[in-house]
Amino acid sequence: MIIGIRQQASSNSNKLNLVLCAVCAMFFALCASAEAQQPKKIPRIGYLTAFAGDTESIRAEAIRQGLRELGYVDGQNIAIEYRYAEGTIDRYPELAAELVHLKVDIIMTSGNAPTLAAKNATKTIPIVMMGISADPVELGLVETLARPGGNITGNTTLSRELGGKRLELLKEAVPKLTRVAMLYDPGIRAAGLEVKDVLPIAGRALRLTLQPWEVRDAGGFDKVFAALNKQRPDGLYVTSGALISVHRTRIADFAIKSRLPSMHSTREAVDAGGLMYYGADLADSYRRVAYYIDKILKGAKAGDLPVQQPTKFELVINLKTAKQIGLTVPQKVLARADRVIR
């Protein structure tokens, strides 16, 4: 009798164990299913630029193209948060702080000042800079180009260093050129160095008289334009910078009405009606930003990735503008153009 009771108890215990095992299996299955159903966290990339959305659209598309080539599609397996300062310097720190608060995985910065603002906002989030016209070592952004250190890497445009070549091309396009007005924002350190250090050397070699004109805010353009109408220079050299870029159409319109051949430091200015652009192929430079994004998302440290300098340059000439100002661009100059707007 005792043996029968023990056998029955053992049988009940085995049944209980089976039930517990089944319950545990169901629990783990449910957990696994819930985990599988949870959406995978996609990387968030901040995009901070000094310019307006329309200015950045072409550049941003080049970045997205580069990302697609590496398997990243915005809105699918990567998310890009855009912040546009629209030429307002005071907004850089605020917008950089917003991206840090969002806890983005990487911050892309377009321009010198936005990169400095991002650097001041975070020492931990990787920063990929682009469109840097000055020497990033001089700006204090990186230790060296080969080994940046810290949390910043990216590429530069060498815009300032190309100033002499731009003057040379403007002189070739306008052989009778003798007096050139230089338009710049003194708040942009790279533009100030270009106007005061780089261009005068090239100007002397080309026997050009250069006259710098400062524009500090939107209201300053009309004053400068009025003064230029009185002085009547032979040409206009326009540097880079957020303020200048935001008003590029306004500058181009003035140059056309004043029949002034103009050389610009940004490609978009020629699309807006400026006569000439020479500089880095920005589409190529921005497309290569994807390389940094991919490396960092895969575990590389920004400070270990060398800063790249441009390898492709382009000369763009707007023949529609040349016709409007009564200029015949020499054939030898046209033959060197990578793109001609007709």
C-alpha positions as a Markdown table, in Angstrom:
| # | Residue | x | y | z |
|---|---|---|---|---|
| 1 | Met | 0.0 | 0.0 | 0.0 |
| 2 | Ile | 2.8 | 2.4 | 0.9 |
| 3 | Ile | 4.6 | 1.5 | -2.3 |
| 4 | Gly | 1.5 | 2.3 | -4.3 |
| 5 | Ile | 1.1 | 5.7 | -2.7 |
| 6 | Arg | 4.8 | 6.4 | -3.4 |
| 7 | Gln | 4.4 | 5.5 | -7.1 |
| 8 | Gln | 1.3 | 7.7 | -7.4 |
| 9 | Ala | 3.2 | 10.6 | -5.8 |
| 10 | Ser | 6.1 | 10.1 | -8.1 |
| 11 | Ser | 3.8 | 10.0 | -11.1 |
| 12 | Asn | 2.1 | 13.3 | -10.0 |
| 13 | Ser | 5.6 | 14.9 | -9.5 |
| 14 | Asn | 6.6 | 13.9 | -13.0 |
| 15 | Lys | 3.4 | 15.4 | -14.4 |
| 16 | Leu | 4.0 | 18.6 | -12.5 |
| 17 | Asn | 7.6 | 18.8 | -13.9 |
| 18 | Leu | 6.2 | 18.3 | -17.4 |
| 19 | Val | 3.7 | 21.1 | -16.9 |
| 20 | Leu | 6.4 | 23.4 | -15.5 |
| 21 | Cys | 8.7 | 22.6 | -18.5 |
| 22 | Ala | 5.8 | 23.4 | -20.9 |
| 23 | Val | 5.0 | 26.7 | -19.2 |
| 24 | Cys | 8.7 | 27.7 | -19.2 |
| 25 | Ala | 9.0 | 26.8 | -22.9 |
| 26 | Met | 5.9 | 28.9 | -23.7 |
| 27 | Phe | 7.3 | 31.8 | -21.6 |
| 28 | Phe | 10.7 | 31.7 | -23.4 |
| 29 | Ala | 8.9 | 31.4 | -26.8 |
| 30 | Leu | 6.8 | 34.4 | -26.0 |
| 31 | Cys | 9.8 | 36.4 | -24.9 |
| 32 | Ala | 11.7 | 35.5 | -28.1 |
| 33 | Ser | 8.7 | 36.4 | -30.2 |
| 34 | Ala | 8.3 | 39.8 | -28.4 |
| 35 | Glu | 12.0 | 40.5 | -28.9 |
| 36 | Ala | 11.8 | 39.6 | -32.6 |
| 37 | Gln | 8.8 | 41.9 | -33.1 |
| 38 | Gln | 10.5 | 44.9 | -31.4 |
| 39 | Pro | 11.9 | 47.3 | -34.1 |
| 40 | Lys | 15.7 | 47.3 | -34.4 |
| 41 | Lys | 17.2 | 50.6 | -33.3 |
| 42 | Ile | 18.4 | 52.5 | -36.3 |
| 43 | Pro | 21.3 | 54.9 | -36.1 |
| 44 | Arg | 20.4 | 58.6 | -36.0 |
| 45 | Ile | 22.7 | 61.1 | -37.7 |
| 46 | Gly | 22.5 | 64.8 | -37.0 |
| 47 | Tyr | 23.1 | 67.3 | -39.9 |
| 48 | Leu | 24.1 | 70.8 | -38.8 |
| 49 | Thr | 24.7 | 73.4 | -41.5 |
| 50 | Ala | 25.2 | 77.2 | -41.6 |
| 51 | Phe | 23.1 | 77.4 | -44.8 |
| 52 | Ala | 19.5 | 77.2 | -45.7 |
| 53 | Gly | 17.8 | 74.0 | -46.9 |
| 54 | Asp | 17.8 | 74.9 | -50.5 |
| 55 | Thr | 21.6 | 75.5 | -50.5 |
| 56 | Glu | 22.2 | 72.2 | -48.8 |
| 57 | Ser | 19.8 | 70.1 | -50.9 |
| 58 | Ile | 22.4 | 69.3 | -53.6 |
| 59 | Arg | 25.1 | 68.6 | -51.1 |
| 60 | Ala | 22.8 | 66.5 | -48.9 |
| 61 | Glu | 21.7 | 64.4 | -51.9 |
| 62 | Ala | 25.4 | 63.6 | -52.6 |
| 63 | Ile | 25.7 | 62.4 | -49.0 |
| 64 | Arg | 22.6 | 60.3 | -49.3 |
| 65 | Gln | 23.8 | 58.8 | -52.6 |
| 66 | Gly | 27.1 | 57.8 | -51.0 |
| 67 | Leu | 25.2 | 56.3 | -48.1 |
| 68 | Arg | 23.0 | 54.3 | -50.4 |
| 69 | Glu | 26.1 | 52.9 | -52.2 |
| 70 | Leu | 27.1 | 51.5 | -48.8 |
| 71 | Gly | 23.7 | 50.1 | -48.0 |
| 72 | Tyr | 22.2 | 52.9 | -45.9 |
| 73 | Val | 18.8 | 54.4 | -46.8 |
| 74 | Asp | 17.5 | 57.4 | -44.9 |
| 75 | Gly | 14.2 | 56.4 | -43.3 |
| 76 | Gln | 14.8 | 52.7 | -43.5 |
| 77 | Asn | 18.0 | 51.7 | -41.7 |
| 78 | Ile | 19.3 | 55.1 | -40.9 |
| 79 | Ala | 17.7 | 58.4 | -39.8 |
| 80 | Ile | 19.0 | 61.9 | -40.5 |
| 81 | Glu | 18.0 | 64.9 | -38.4 |
| 82 | Tyr | 18.5 | 68.2 | -40.3 |
| 83 | Arg | 19.2 | 71.5 | -38.6 |
| 84 | Tyr | 19.6 | 74.6 | -40.8 |
| 85 | Ala | 21.0 | 77.9 | -39.3 |
| 86 | Glu | 20.1 | 79.8 | -42.5 |
| 87 | Gly | 23.1 | 82.1 | -42.2 |
| 88 | Thr | 22.3 | 83.2 | -38.6 |
| 89 | Ile | 25.5 | 82.7 | -36.6 |
| 90 | Asp | 23.8 | 82.9 | -33.2 |
| 91 | Arg | 21.8 | 79.7 | -33.9 |
| 92 | Tyr | 24.8 | 77.4 | -34.3 |
| 93 | Pro | 25.2 | 76.6 | -30.5 |
| 94 | Glu | 21.5 | 76.2 | -30.1 |
| 95 | Leu | 21.1 | 73.8 | -33.0 |
| 96 | Ala | 24.2 | 71.8 | -32.0 |
| 97 | Ala | 22.8 | 71.5 | -28.5 |
| 98 | Glu | 19.5 | 70.2 | -29.9 |
| 99 | Leu | 21.3 | 67.4 | -31.8 |
| 100 | Val | 23.3 | 66.5 | -28.6 |
| 101 | His | 20.0 | 66.4 | -26.6 |
| 102 | Leu | 18.5 | 64.0 | -29.2 |
| 103 | Lys | 21.5 | 61.7 | -28.5 |
| 104 | Val | 22.3 | 61.2 | -32.1 |
| 105 | Asp | 25.0 | 58.7 | -32.9 |
| 106 | Ile | 27.0 | 61.0 | -35.2 |
| 107 | Ile | 26.9 | 64.7 | -36.1 |
| 108 | Met | 27.7 | 65.8 | -39.6 |
| 109 | Thr | 28.6 | 69.5 | -39.9 |
| 110 | Ser | 28.8 | 71.7 | -43.0 |
| 111 | Gly | 31.0 | 74.7 | -42.6 |
| 112 | Asn | 33.7 | 76.1 | -40.2 |
| 113 | Ala | 31.5 | 77.7 | -37.6 |
| 114 | Pro | 28.9 | 74.9 | -37.2 |
| 115 | Thr | 31.8 | 72.4 | -36.7 |
| 116 | Leu | 33.2 | 74.6 | -34.0 |
| 117 | Ala | 29.8 | 74.8 | -32.4 |
| 118 | Ala | 29.4 | 71.0 | -32.5 |
| 119 | Lys | 32.9 | 70.6 | -31.0 |
| 120 | Asn | 31.9 | 72.9 | -28.1 |
| 121 | Ala | 28.6 | 71.0 | -27.6 |
| 122 | Thr | 30.1 | 67.5 | -27.3 |
| 123 | Lys | 33.3 | 65.7 | -26.6 |
| 124 | Thr | 31.9 | 62.2 | -27.0 |
| 125 | Ile | 29.6 | 62.1 | -30.0 |
| 126 | Pro | 31.6 | 61.6 | -33.2 |
| 127 | Ile | 31.6 | 64.6 | -35.6 |
| 128 | Val | 32.1 | 64.4 | -39.3 |
| 129 | Met | 33.0 | 67.8 | -40.8 |
| 130 | Met | 32.6 | 68.8 | -44.4 |
| 131 | Gly | 32.8 | 72.0 | -46.5 |
| 132 | Ile | 35.7 | 73.2 | -44.3 |
| 133 | Ser | 37.3 | 76.1 | -46.2 |
| 134 | Ala | 40.0 | 76.8 | -43.6 |
| 135 | Asp | 42.8 | 74.6 | -42.2 |
| 136 | Pro | 41.1 | 72.5 | -39.5 |
| 137 | Val | 44.4 | 72.3 | -37.6 |
| 138 | Glu | 44.5 | 76.1 | -37.5 |
| 139 | Leu | 40.9 | 76.2 | -36.3 |
| 140 | Gly | 41.8 | 73.9 | -33.5 |
| 141 | Leu | 39.3 | 71.2 | -34.7 |
| 142 | Val | 41.9 | 68.4 | -35.1 |
| 143 | Glu | 45.5 | 67.8 | -34.0 |
| 144 | Thr | 46.8 | 66.7 | -37.4 |
| 145 | Leu | 45.2 | 65.8 | -40.7 |
| 146 | Ala | 46.7 | 62.3 | -40.6 |
| 147 | Arg | 45.6 | 61.6 | -37.0 |
| 148 | Pro | 42.9 | 64.0 | -35.9 |
| 149 | Gly | 42.5 | 62.8 | -32.3 |
| 150 | Gly | 39.4 | 63.7 | -30.3 |
| 151 | Asn | 36.0 | 63.1 | -31.8 |
| 152 | Ile | 36.3 | 65.0 | -35.1 |
| 153 | Thr | 37.2 | 63.9 | -38.6 |
| 154 | Gly | 36.0 | 64.6 | -42.2 |
| 155 | Asn | 37.1 | 66.5 | -45.2 |
| 156 | Thr | 38.1 | 70.0 | -46.3 |
| 157 | Thr | 37.6 | 72.1 | -49.5 |
| 158 | Leu | 40.9 | 74.0 | -49.6 |
| 159 | Ser | 38.8 | 77.0 | -50.5 |
| 160 | Arg | 41.2 | 79.6 | -49.1 |
| 161 | Glu | 44.2 | 78.1 | -50.8 |
| 162 | Leu | 42.5 | 78.2 | -54.2 |
| 163 | Gly | 42.0 | 82.0 | -54.1 |
| 164 | Gly | 45.0 | 82.7 | -56.3 |
| 165 | Lys | 43.9 | 80.3 | -58.9 |
| 166 | Arg | 40.4 | 81.9 | -59.0 |
| 167 | Leu | 41.9 | 85.3 | -59.6 |
| 168 | Glu | 44.0 | 83.9 | -62.3 |
| 169 | Leu | 41.0 | 82.3 | -64.1 |
| 170 | Leu | 39.0 | 85.6 | -63.7 |
| 171 | Lys | 41.9 | 87.5 | -65.3 |
| 172 | Glu | 42.0 | 84.9 | -68.2 |
| 173 | Ala | 38.3 | 85.3 | -68.7 |
| 174 | Val | 38.5 | 89.1 | -68.6 |
| 175 | Pro | 41.9 | 90.0 | -70.1 |
| 176 | Lys | 41.4 | 93.7 | -69.5 |
| 177 | Leu | 40.7 | 93.2 | -65.8 |
| 178 | Thr | 42.7 | 95.6 | -63.6 |
| 179 | Arg | 40.6 | 96.5 | -60.5 |
| 180 | Val | 38.8 | 93.8 | -58.5 |
| 181 | Ala | 36.4 | 94.3 | -55.6 |
| 182 | Met | 36.5 | 91.5 | -53.0 |
| 183 | Leu | 33.3 | 90.9 | -51.0 |
| 184 | Tyr | 33.7 | 89.1 | -47.7 |
| 185 | Asp | 32.2 | 88.6 | -44.2 |
| 186 | Pro | 34.9 | 89.6 | -41.7 |
| 187 | Gly | 33.2 | 87.3 | -39.2 |
| 188 | Ile | 34.4 | 84.3 | -41.2 |
| 189 | Arg | 38.1 | 83.9 | -40.2 |
| 190 | Ala | 39.0 | 81.9 | -43.3 |
| 191 | Ala | 37.5 | 84.6 | -45.6 |
| 192 | Gly | 39.4 | 87.3 | -43.7 |
| 193 | Leu | 42.7 | 85.4 | -44.1 |
| 194 | Glu | 42.0 | 84.8 | -47.8 |
| 195 | Val | 41.3 | 88.5 | -48.5 |
| 196 | Lys | 44.2 | 89.8 | -46.4 |
| 197 | Asp | 46.9 | 87.2 | -46.9 |
| 198 | Val | 46.2 | 84.9 | -50.0 |
| 199 | Leu | 44.6 | 87.2 | -52.6 |
| 200 | Pro | 47.1 | 90.2 | -52.3 |
| 201 | Ile | 50.0 | 87.9 | -53.3 |
| 202 | Ala | 48.2 | 86.6 | -56.3 |
| 203 | Gly | 46.9 | 90.1 | -57.1 |
| 204 | Arg | 50.4 | 91.5 | -57.3 |
| 205 | Ala | 51.6 | 88.7 | -59.6 |
| 206 | Leu | 48.6 | 89.4 | -61.9 |
| 207 | Arg | 49.1 | 93.2 | -61.6 |
| 208 | Leu | 45.6 | 93.6 | -60.2 |
| 209 | Thr | 44.4 | 96.3 | -57.8 |
| 210 | Leu | 42.3 | 94.6 | -55.1 |
| 211 | Gln | 39.8 | 96.4 | -52.9 |
| 212 | Pro | 38.2 | 94.5 | -49.9 |
| 213 | Trp | 34.6 | 95.3 | -49.0 |
| 214 | Glu | 33.2 | 94.0 | -45.7 |
| 215 | Val | 29.6 | 92.8 | -45.3 |
| 216 | Arg | 28.7 | 92.0 | -41.7 |
| 217 | Asp | 24.9 | 91.6 | -42.0 |
| 218 | Ala | 22.1 | 91.6 | -44.6 |
| 219 | Gly | 21.7 | 95.4 | -44.3 |
| 220 | Gly | 25.3 | 95.9 | -45.4 |
| 221 | Phe | 24.9 | 94.7 | -49.0 |
| 222 | Asp | 23.0 | 97.8 | -50.2 |
| 223 | Lys | 25.7 | 100.1 | -48.8 |
| 224 | Val | 28.5 | 98.1 | -50.5 |
| 225 | Phe | 26.6 | 97.9 | -53.8 |
| 226 | Ala | 26.0 | 101.7 | -53.8 |
| 227 | Ala | 29.7 | 102.3 | -53.2 |
| 228 | Leu | 30.7 | 99.9 | -55.9 |
| 229 | Asn | 28.4 | 101.6 | -58.4 |
| 230 | Lys | 30.4 | 104.8 | -57.8 |
| 231 | Gln | 33.9 | 103.2 | -57.9 |
| 232 | Arg | 33.1 | 101.0 | -61.0 |
| 233 | Pro | 35.6 | 98.1 | -60.5 |
| 234 | Asp | 36.3 | 95.8 | -63.5 |
| 235 | Gly | 35.4 | 92.6 | -61.6 |
| 236 | Leu | 34.0 | 91.1 | -58.4 |
| 237 | Tyr | 35.5 | 88.4 | -56.3 |
| 238 | Val | 33.1 | 86.8 | -53.8 |
| 239 | Thr | 34.4 | 84.7 | -50.9 |
| 240 | Ser | 32.5 | 81.9 | -49.0 |
| 241 | Gly | 30.5 | 82.1 | -45.8 |
| 242 | Ala | 26.9 | 81.6 | -44.6 |
| 243 | Leu | 25.9 | 85.3 | -45.0 |
| 244 | Ile | 27.3 | 85.5 | -48.5 |
| 245 | Ser | 25.7 | 82.2 | -49.5 |
| 246 | Val | 22.2 | 83.1 | -48.2 |
| 247 | His | 22.4 | 86.3 | -50.4 |
| 248 | Arg | 24.1 | 84.7 | -53.4 |
| 249 | Thr | 21.2 | 85.5 | -55.8 |
| 250 | Arg | 21.2 | 89.1 | -54.6 |
| 251 | Ile | 24.9 | 89.4 | -55.2 |
| 252 | Ala | 24.6 | 87.8 | -58.6 |
| 253 | Asp | 21.8 | 90.1 | -59.6 |
| 254 | Phe | 23.8 | 93.1 | -58.6 |
| 255 | Ala | 26.8 | 91.9 | -60.6 |
| 256 | Ile | 24.7 | 91.4 | -63.7 |
| 257 | Lys | 23.0 | 94.8 | -63.5 |
| 258 | Ser | 26.4 | 96.4 | -63.0 |
| 259 | Arg | 27.9 | 94.3 | -65.8 |
| 260 | Leu | 30.6 | 93.0 | -63.4 |
| 261 | Pro | 32.3 | 89.7 | -64.2 |
| 262 | Ser | 32.2 | 87.8 | -60.9 |
| 263 | Met | 34.2 | 84.9 | -59.5 |
| 264 | His | 32.7 | 82.9 | -56.7 |
| 265 | Ser | 33.9 | 80.5 | -54.0 |
| 266 | Thr | 30.7 | 78.4 | -54.0 |
| 267 | Arg | 29.2 | 76.4 | -56.8 |
| 268 | Glu | 25.6 | 77.4 | -56.0 |
| 269 | Ala | 26.4 | 81.1 | -56.6 |
| 270 | Val | 27.0 | 80.3 | -60.3 |
| 271 | Asp | 23.8 | 78.4 | -60.5 |
| 272 | Ala | 22.2 | 81.6 | -59.1 |
| 273 | Gly | 23.6 | 83.8 | -61.8 |
| 274 | Gly | 27.3 | 84.3 | -60.9 |
| 275 | Leu | 29.7 | 84.1 | -63.8 |
| 276 | Met | 32.4 | 81.7 | -62.6 |
| 277 | Tyr | 33.2 | 79.1 | -59.9 |
| 278 | Tyr | 36.4 | 77.3 | -59.3 |
| 279 | Gly | 37.0 | 74.9 | -56.4 |
| 280 | Ala | 36.5 | 71.5 | -55.0 |
| 281 | Asp | 34.0 | 69.2 | -56.7 |
| 282 | Leu | 31.5 | 69.4 | -53.7 |
| 283 | Ala | 29.4 | 66.5 | -54.9 |
| 284 | Asp | 32.4 | 64.3 | -54.8 |
| 285 | Ser | 33.6 | 65.7 | -51.4 |
| 286 | Tyr | 30.2 | 65.3 | -49.8 |
| 287 | Arg | 29.7 | 61.8 | -51.3 |
| 288 | Arg | 32.9 | 60.7 | -49.5 |
| 289 | Val | 31.3 | 61.7 | -46.2 |
| 290 | Ala | 29.5 | 58.4 | -46.3 |
| 291 | Tyr | 32.8 | 56.6 | -45.9 |
| 292 | Tyr | 33.2 | 58.2 | -42.4 |
| 293 | Ile | 29.6 | 57.4 | -41.4 |
| 294 | Asp | 30.0 | 53.8 | -42.4 |
| 295 | Lys | 33.4 | 53.4 | -40.6 |
| 296 | Ile | 32.1 | 55.0 | -37.3 |
| 297 | Leu | 28.9 | 53.0 | -37.3 |
| 298 | Lys | 31.0 | 49.9 | -37.6 |
| 299 | Gly | 33.1 | 50.8 | -34.5 |
| 300 | Ala | 35.9 | 53.1 | -35.7 |
| 301 | Lys | 36.9 | 56.1 | -33.7 |
| 302 | Ala | 36.6 | 59.5 | -35.5 |
| 303 | Gly | 39.9 | 60.6 | -34.2 |
| 304 | Asp | 41.7 | 57.7 | -35.8 |
| 305 | Leu | 40.3 | 58.4 | -39.3 |
| 306 | Pro | 42.5 | 60.8 | -41.4 |
| 307 | Val | 41.0 | 64.1 | -42.6 |
| 308 | Gln | 40.7 | 64.0 | -46.4 |
| 309 | Gln | 41.5 | 66.9 | -48.8 |
| 310 | Pro | 39.7 | 67.3 | -52.2 |
| 311 | Thr | 41.1 | 65.3 | -55.1 |
| 312 | Lys | 38.7 | 66.6 | -57.7 |
| 313 | Phe | 38.2 | 70.2 | -58.7 |
| 314 | Glu | 35.8 | 71.9 | -61.2 |
| 315 | Leu | 35.5 | 75.1 | -63.2 |
| 316 | Val | 31.9 | 76.2 | -63.9 |
| 317 | Ile | 31.1 | 79.0 | -66.2 |
| 318 | Asn | 27.7 | 80.6 | -66.7 |
| 319 | Leu | 27.5 | 81.7 | -70.3 |
| 320 | Lys | 24.0 | 83.1 | -69.9 |
| 321 | Thr | 25.4 | 85.6 | -67.4 |
| 322 | Ala | 28.4 | 86.3 | -69.7 |
| 323 | Lys | 25.9 | 87.2 | -72.5 |
| 324 | Gln | 23.9 | 89.4 | -70.1 |
| 325 | Ile | 26.9 | 91.5 | -69.1 |
| 326 | Gly | 28.3 | 91.6 | -72.6 |
| 327 | Leu | 31.4 | 89.5 | -72.0 |
| 328 | Thr | 32.9 | 87.1 | -74.5 |
| 329 | Val | 34.7 | 84.4 | -72.6 |
| 330 | Pro | 37.9 | 83.3 | -74.5 |
| 331 | Gln | 37.7 | 79.9 | -76.0 |
| 332 | Lys | 40.8 | 78.7 | -74.2 |
| 333 | Val | 39.0 | 79.3 | -70.9 |
| 334 | Leu | 35.8 | 77.6 | -72.0 |
| 335 | Ala | 37.7 | 74.6 | -73.1 |
| 336 | Arg | 38.9 | 74.1 | -69.5 |
| 337 | Ala | 35.5 | 74.3 | -68.0 |
| 338 | Asp | 34.0 | 71.2 | -66.5 |
| 339 | Arg | 30.5 | 72.5 | -66.8 |
| 340 | Val | 29.1 | 75.4 | -68.9 |
| 341 | Ile | 25.6 | 76.8 | -68.1 |
| 342 | Arg | 24.1 | 78.0 | -71.4 |
